[in-house]
Amino acid sequence: MLRVKTREGFTLAELLVVIVILGIIAAVATRSVIGALQQGRAQATMKEMEAIAHAIVGNPNLIANGERIDFGFVGDVGRLPNSLDELVQDPGDPNWHGPYLDVPFAGDTQGYKYDAWGKEYIYDNNNLTLRSVGGPDTIVYRIASSRSDILNNHILVTVVDRADNPPGAAHDSITISLYRAPDGIFENSLQPTPHGIADFDSVTIGRYYLRAVYNNDTVVKVVTVPPRAIVDVTVRFVNASWVSTAGAGNLVYVDGTARAFGWWRDNVRFEIRNTSSDTIYYTSMSCTYDETAWYEQVRIDGFTVWDYGGGARAASGQTITLTGNRYIPPTAVDTIQIRNFKDNFMGIAFPVDMRGTNFTVQFNDGSIVRFTVPF
């Protein structure tokens, strides 16, 4: 007899195993899809937050001719925005040149304020942070490390004449004005000290025009101020001559040789020339200067001719006796160093920076030389 075999179906247990496996696969796939969606939203949110930060303080990667050119809202207006609305809506400030967000954001006057989950960003202009709270984890974007880095920078101006001398008594005839680019909106005006220093503080990041005027001489410079900066600017009036180096006698100052040197700029060197036809011996000298300081040593062409020996340092106007039988032949040039200027005449003392100091040096033969130590 012919037997026909029939195929048996799945048992209930087998079906349950298959269903469980399919459920696990579906759960894993769902979690993966949700995770990918959340990651995509987080990345989109971070990208949008970066765009908003650049709109506020500029993009540091935008460079032209070696200098940063983008400083955003702060660079134009000179302050932080009170709200994100000011990035796309003119707050009525003549310096506003927005909108500061790219077209995809500026085209939607409200969408740029919301993260990828539809929650509004929290902008804190005191701590300079932007927060997204729509996702499973709060995202914090720091716009800058501190308000001071953005709002309290310095432009330090040094004013000199054509020979790098500071203005001295002429300082009150000099006016230095600061204007915000690109419209030239006036910010502040200062006069330098007799040493030629003018410090513009509380300067926000951005680009500026610096205009210095002395009599009929005008100097204009473009200044870029990045975050956390002290920007040094030298203004040189090429038609000015503020300090006379004319002296008396046969020993004359060699123009342009005065310098402060050393780590603390507490040493001064200069050169003199013997214009006579006779050899002149050094036996004594005095240095008079307009800085509160005392010095410890004098050298002529590298030879020590006076040293305080650990006792009292020499003061301005004091005559000191020179040793070593040093002399300068006719037409020769000697280098003189006055070293280790300190802030106390005896004992423990700190170095004194002698840049910008006016000197009058008198030698035993009656020769007098004058110079100013440049910055």
C-alpha positions in Angstrom: 0.0 0.0 0.0 1.3 3.4 -0.9 1.8 5.8 2.0 1.7 9.5 1.6 3.7 11.6 4.1 2.3 14.9 5.1 4.4 17.9 6.3 3.8 19.0 9.9 3.2 22.8 10.7 5.1 25.0 13.3 4.3 24.3 16.8 3.0 27.1 19.0 6.3 27.3 20.9 8.2 27.8 17.6 5.8 30.6 16.6 6.2 32.3 19.9 10.1 32.2 19.5 9.8 33.7 16.0 7.5 36.4 17.2 9.8 37.2 20.1 12.8 37.4 17.8 10.9 39.7 15.4 10.0 41.9 18.3 13.5 42.2 19.5 14.7 43.0 15.9 11.9 45.6 15.6 12.8 47.2 19.0 16.5 47.4 18.2 15.7 48.9 14.8 13.3 51.4 16.3 15.9 52.4 18.9 18.5 52.8 16.2 16.2 54.9 14.1 15.2 57.0 17.1 18.9 57.4 18.1 19.8 58.4 14.5 17.0 60.9 14.4 18.1 62.4 17.8 21.7 62.5 16.7 20.7 64.3 13.5 18.6 66.8 15.4 21.5 67.4 17.8 23.9 68.0 15.0 21.5 70.3 13.2 20.9 72.2 16.5 24.7 72.6 17.1 25.2 73.9 13.6 22.4 76.4 14.0 23.8 77.5 17.4 27.2 78.0 15.9 25.6 80.2 13.2 23.9 82.3 15.9 27.1 82.6 17.8 28.9 83.8 14.7 26.1 86.3 14.1 26.7 87.7 17.6 30.5 87.9 17.8 31.6 87.0 14.2 33.4 84.1 12.6 37.0 84.0 13.6 37.9 82.0 10.5 37.0 84.8 8.1 40.5 86.2 7.4 41.7 88.8 4.8 45.3 89.9 4.4 46.2 88.1 7.6 43.6 89.8 9.7 40.2 88.8 11.0 37.4 90.7 9.2 34.1 89.4 10.8 33.0 90.5 14.2 29.2 90.1 13.8 26.7 92.2 15.7 29.1 93.2 18.5 31.7 94.4 15.9 29.2 96.8 14.4 27.0 97.9 17.3 29.6 97.8 20.0 27.6 95.8 22.5 26.0 92.4 22.9 22.5 91.9 21.6 19.8 92.1 24.2 17.9 89.3 22.5 18.2 87.1 19.4 15.6 89.2 17.6 18.3 92.0 17.2 20.2 89.7 14.9 17.6 90.0 12.2 15.6 93.0 13.2 17.2 96.5 13.3 17.1 97.8 16.9 17.3 101.3 15.6 21.1 101.7 16.0 22.9 103.5 13.2 25.8 101.0 13.4 23.5 98.0 12.7 24.4 96.4 9.4 22.3 93.2 9.7 20.7 90.8 9.3 23.7 88.9 10.7 22.3 85.4 10.1 22.6 83.6 6.7 19.6 83.7 4.3 18.1 80.3 5.4 17.7 81.7 8.9 17.0 85.3 8.0 14.3 84.2 5.6 12.3 82.9 8.5 12.0 85.7 11.0 11.2 83.2 13.9 12.5 79.8 12.9 16.1 80.6 13.8 15.1 81.0 17.4 14.1 77.3 17.8 16.1 74.1 18.0 15.5 71.0 15.9 12.9 69.8 18.5 10.9 73.0 18.2 12.0 74.4 21.6 13.1 78.1 21.8 16.8 78.7 22.5 17.7 80.2 25.8 20.1 83.1 25.2 22.1 84.4 28.2 24.1 87.6 27.3 25.6 87.7 30.8 27.2 84.3 30.7 27.4 84.4 26.9 25.8 81.0 26.5 23.1 79.6 24.2 21.1 76.6 25.4 18.9 74.0 23.7 16.5 72.1 26.0 14.4 70.4 23.4 16.3 67.1 23.1 16.9 64.4 25.7 20.1 66.2 26.9 20.6 69.9 27.3 23.0 71.4 24.7 25.1 74.4 25.9 27.0 76.4 23.3 29.5 79.0 24.7 29.5 82.1 22.6 32.8 83.4 24.2 34.8 82.6 27.3 33.7 85.8 29.0 32.1 89.2 28.5 35.4 90.9 29.3 37.1 89.1 26.3 34.5 90.7 24.0 33.8 94.1 25.6 37.0 95.1 27.6 40.0 95.1 25.3 42.7 97.7 25.0 44.3 99.7 22.2 47.6 100.9 23.5 49.0 103.8 21.5 52.6 105.0 21.6 53.3 108.4 20.0 56.8 109.3 18.8 58.4 111.8 16.5 60.6 111.0 13.5 63.5 110.1 15.8 61.3 107.9 18.0 61.3 110.4 20.8 58.1 110.8 23.0 56.3 114.1 22.9 57.3 115.4 26.4 55.8 118.9 26.9 54.1 118.7 23.5 51.8 115.9 24.6 48.9 118.2 25.2 49.0 119.4 21.6 48.2 115.9 20.4 44.7 114.4 20.0 44.1 110.8 19.3 40.5 109.8 18.2 39.0 106.4 17.8 36.2 105.7 15.3 34.3 102.5 14.7 34.5 101.1 11.2 33.0 100.9 8.7 30.9 104.1 9.2 33.5 106.1 11.2 31.2 106.5 14.3 33.2 108.4 16.9 34.0 106.3 20.0 36.5 108.2 22.2 39.3 110.8 22.2 42.5 110.9 24.3 45.7 112.9 24.7 48.9 111.0 25.3 51.1 111.3 28.4 54.4 113.1 28.2 55.9 109.6 27.6 53.7 109.3 24.6 51.2 106.7 25.9 47.4 106.7 25.3 45.4 103.7 26.5 41.9 103.2 25.0 40.3 100.7 27.4 36.9 99.0 27.4 37.2 98.5 23.6 34.8 95.9 22.1 36.0 93.5 19.4 35.9 94.9 15.9 37.7 97.1 13.4 38.5 100.8 14.1 40.0 103.9 12.5 42.6 105.6 14.7 43.3 109.3 13.9 46.1 111.2 15.5 46.6 114.9 15.0 49.6 117.1 15.9 49.6 120.7 14.4 49.3 120.1 10.7 50.5 116.5 10.9 47.8 113.7 10.8 48.2 110.0 11.0 45.4 107.5 10.3 45.6 103.8 11.0 43.2 100.9 10.8 43.1 98.8 13.9 41.7 95.3 14.3 40.8 94.3 17.9 40.3 90.5 18.5 38.9 89.1 21.7 41.1 89.3 24.9 43.5 91.7 23.3 45.9 94.5 24.0 46.7 95.9 20.6 49.9 97.9 20.3 49.8 100.8 17.8 52.7 103.1 17.1 51.9 106.6 15.8 54.9 108.3 14.3 54.7 112.0 13.3 57.4 112.3 10.7 57.4 116.1 10.7 57.8 116.4 14.5 61.0 116.8 16.5 60.2 117.0 20.2 63.5 116.5 22.0 66.6 118.4 21.2 69.8 116.4 21.4 71.9 119.5 21.3 74.4 119.7 24.1 77.6 121.5 24.9 81.3 120.7 24.7 83.3 118.3 22.6 81.5 115.1 23.5 78.2 114.9 21.5 75.4 112.4 21.5 75.2 110.1 18.4 71.6 110.5 17.2 69.4 107.4 17.4 71.7 105.3 19.6 69.8 105.5 23.0 68.1 102.3 23.9 66.7 100.6 27.0 67.8 96.9 27.1 67.6 93.9 29.3 64.6 91.8 30.4 63.1 94.6 32.4 64.4 97.4 30.2 66.2 98.7 33.3 69.5 99.4 31.5 70.3 102.3 29.2 72.9 102.6 26.5 73.9 105.4 24.2 76.9 106.5 22.1 79.0 109.7 22.2 81.5 111.1 19.8 84.6 113.1 20.5 84.4 116.0 18.0 87.6 117.7 19.3 91.2 117.1 18.2 92.3 116.1 21.7 92.0 112.9 23.7 89.5 113.3 26.6 89.9 111.3 29.8 86.8 110.3 31.8 87.1 111.2 35.4 83.5 111.9 36.5 80.0 112.3 35.2 76.4 113.0 36.3 73.1 111.7 34.9 70.0 113.7 35.4 66.7 112.1 34.3 62.9 112.4 34.9 62.2 109.0 36.3 62.2 108.0 40.0 65.1 105.5 39.9 68.7 104.8 41.1 71.3 103.0 39.1 74.1 100.6 40.1 76.7 100.6 37.5 78.3 102.5 34.6 80.3 100.9 31.7 82.2 102.5 28.9 82.9 100.2 25.9 82.3 97.2 28.1 84.6 98.3 30.9 83.1 99.0 34.4 84.1 102.5 35.5 81.7 102.8 38.4 79.8 100.3 40.6 77.7 100.9 43.7 79.4 97.9 45.4 76.2 96.8 47.2 75.8 100.1 49.1 74.0 103.2 48.0 72.9 103.4 44.3 73.5 106.6 42.3 70.7 109.1 42.1 69.6 111.5 39.3 71.9 114.5 39.3 74.5 112.9 41.4 78.2 113.2 40.3 80.1 109.9 40.4 83.8 109.4 40.1 84.9 107.2 37.3 87.8 104.7 37.5 89.8 102.7 35.0 91.7 105.5 33.3 89.3 105.4 30.4 89.6 108.0 27.6 88.2 108.7 24.1 90.5 109.7 21.2 89.7 112.4 18.7 86.7 111.5 16.4 86.2 108.2 18.2 82.8 106.9 19.4 82.3 105.2 22.8 79.3 103.3 24.0 78.2 104.1 27.5 75.9 101.9 29.6 74.1 103.0 32.7 72.9 99.8 34.2 70.4 98.3 36.7 68.0 101.2 37.5 66.0 100.3 40.6 63.1 101.8 42.6 65.1 102.2 45.8 68.4 103.8 46.6 69.6 101.0 48.9 68.7 97.4 49.8 66.1 95.3 48.1 64.6 97.0 45.1 62.8 96.2 41.8 63.8 97.1 38.3 62.5 100.3 36.7 61.6 100.4 33.0 63.5 103.4 31.6 61.8 103.7 28.2 60.5 107.2 27.6 62.9 108.8 30.0 64.6 112.1 29.2 68.4 112.1 30.1 70.9 114.9 30.5 74.5 113.6 31.0 77.4 115.9 31.9 81.0 114.8 31.8 84.0 116.2 33.6 85.2 118.2 30.6 82.0 120.2 30.6 80.4 118.3 27.7 76.6 117.9 28.0 74.6 115.4 26.0 70.8 115.0 25.9 68.5 112.3 24.7 65.3 110.4 25.3 65.2 106.7 25.6 62.6 105.5 23.0 59.9 102.9 23.6 
